[in-house]
Amino acid sequence: MLSIIVTFYDETAYLRTALRSVRNQGVSDLELIVVNDNPDIFDRDAMARLTEGFDARVIHHTENRGLSAARNTGIAAANGTLIGFLDADDYFTPGGLAAQYDYAQQTSADITHAACFLGAEGSVHSKVLHRDASLHMQQRVVKGRMASQEAQFIVSSWSSLYRTEFLADNDLWFDPEQHKFEDRLFVLNTVTAARSVAYLGRAVRVWRRRANSISSARTTPQTHLLQVQLLEKCMDHIRAQSLPRRFEKRELFNCVSRLIWDMDILAPLAGGDPEYEEMGARIAALLGEDSFGQDIFKDPMVAATSRVGMKTRHGIISRTDFFALHKAWRTGDFTAAQEMMEARKPEAAPLAASDHPQKRLVLHIGLHKTGTTFMQHHLLHHRDALKRQSVLVPKTGFDAPRAGRSGALSGHQGLVRGLREGDDTLWRAFHDEVAASPARTVVISAENFSFPTEPDRDVLIACLFERLGNWASIDVVASLRAPAAYIEAFYAEWVVSAHPSGARSLPETLVDHGARLTDMPTMFTPFENASGRTVLLQDFDALLNGGVGLWAGFCKLAGLPEDLGEQDLPRYATPDRDSVQLMQLLNTTIASRGRRQTLMDTYFAAPPACAQRLSLASPQTRLELIDQFETQSHDFARARGYAPDLEAMRAAILAEDWHPAQSIPMSHLHALLDVGAQVAGDAAPTAENTAHPTKDVGALQGIPKAAPRSNRYSFTIRPRPWLVRLLDRVFNR
């Protein structure tokens, strides 16, 4: 029997995918154990609902005890002769676990390792983890204590199956003091005790990187303390083993590498933060008196895993730098280490900033699905009239309409692209156009100026204002709408625009981004700090329903002439939920973003009629989002012009005749199949060569456009003789 232990804290959006990936392996003698480490939130009934249909044995902690303790609970309860682990937000590939299990039975190895895919954040696409690709892709069995030298560099416990008898005989458990970053120590404990290690030589599970996970969350002093403690325990363990010195040297090299590239702890150490004083002393002590010579780089394990001499976000650290940094760390000279790291940082791209001290800038950071496209159509329509009244809507960087969904327009998206890619061509052209114009007010508008889900959005906003330069004043304006409707529409826009995150479900998206998208202080404070002025907000719903209208409201908010009437211009409506679910399927099954985009553009050029428009999210979910907004943002938004009636929102939701989606209408299926037939006859489009490319007005004027970013992933699910049989299986017809 194989026992798979799944530890659960709050991964409700992912758990069933994880469980299904285990059950779909076809392993008959499999025991599935779920350890509930969050009993205060998820009681027995809640866990029964979450695990219904999977024949899982659920074990409940009486209190939250951490990931290590949860895995230990699973080990103690397991009945299998082999034990494996799976995080609740990860999953096995089809047949992957079964192949690893078969190989473990064939070899009877103490540890049977399989490589893993690393998922791109917010996407279903993945690539083989670099360390696995470098060290662990050859199928073989290695016998003898540490005869498999690369076992020291296995990334995580969940990449291996363990003989239960081996764990018991060596009293191997997870360290409960390490309720985070527990894997490295467990790996060292097991590989140094093992007498045989088998390598499957292929990747069988997906490590899903996502916002708010341990691997992507921002660090705190408590996080750093756990990381320092882990380094100490790993070094102590290796030093206590009767192993050749090369193993200690490798672990020391790994330790210094973690300090340099991974932990982001140097700034508070060098800055004299009192919370870090003890940690600094501990780091110096754990590094000891050992030093490296040039021979360390001849070690095959170090050569396969070293980042020395490579381009990284910290710049290029040479061998000489590495030795000097190691010395500074172990002597406690963190100031010297910080100065060296600062000197190695990549130089910032040259700025195209130019001063316009006599002009006012209106920066419209149009949040998704708040009338932004409608405003941009009006700015385009009234451009000449606005120019006559000393208002410039720059042509540079303003994307032209494209075919596909009615009303599609993205405003000054070209400027956003140039910012993201460090290409100042369009920005220089933008400043030239502004300087040449006698207009006293300049308006730029793009949804993605807000960077709402970017983990490094503070850096992007800072770069944006650097490129904008100095003005007489900068007014940042935005519209807000009912928080639940905004977030659902935001998600739907990702799905129907072939965005890489569009393959994920709404619950998954809410786990990653729900709290951030209801947090208006976090959304807007960086803009206020950069502009030195309070953000100006307006109520999209009020303007649309009985107010003065979206365009008139925008002109008043932005201080633009108010005598230019609202026109019957295209609106960029959110598709119905049945179409959104169909497009989510396309995003999941079709690897080429270009082909997905072509299919979606063709589908939405003449979408099927929708009999009933209902929300994707349940009333309970939407009420929770309103509660989050009220707690985080209500007072902040009210002070800046957005004061919605939250009680009326709640009452409207409770009065709905809502039901979850049960099936996809035949009209939608037939429309998609018709579109598939049209597109199938064309040469397969690429991300750079779609049937309906976005045209940049600046490019039409002869201004080069920034090169598109590449999208390199080596693992994805690909469809076969197209979509008919797949749709038959997935949806009720």
Secondary structure, DSSP 8 states (H G I E B T S, - for coil): -EEEEEEESS-HHHHHHHHHHHHTT--SSEEEEEEE--TTTS-HHHHHHHTTTS--EEEE-SS---HHHHHHHHHHH--SSEEEEEETT-EE-TTHHHHHHHHHHHH--SEEEEEEEEE-TTSS-EEE-HHHHHHS-S-EEEESTTTSGGGGG---GGGEEEEHHHHHHTT----TT-SSS-HHHHHHHHHHH-SEEEEEEEEEEEEE--TTSTTTS---HHHHHHHHHHHHHHHHHHHHS---HHHHHHHHHHHHHIIIII---HHHHHTT-GGGHHHHHHHHHHHTT----GGGGGSHHHHHH--TTSEETTEE--HHHHHHHHHHHHTT-HHHHHHHHHHHS----------EEEEEEEEE---TTSSHHHHHHHHHHTHHHHHHTTEE---TT-B---SSSTT---SSHHHHHHHHTT--HHHHHHHHHHHH---SEEEEE-GGGG-TT-TTHHHHHHHHHHHH--EEEEEEEEEE--HHHHHHHHHHHHHHTT-GGGGS-HHHHHHHHHHHHT-HHHHHHHHHHHHSS--EEEEHHHHHTTSS-HHHHHHHHHT--S-S------------HHHHHHHHHHHHH---HHHHHHHHHHHHHS----S----SS-HHHHHHHHHHHHHHHHHHHHTTT----HHHHHHHHHT----------HHHHHHHHHHHHHHHTS---BTTB-SS---BHHHHTT-----------SB----SS-SHHHHHHHS--
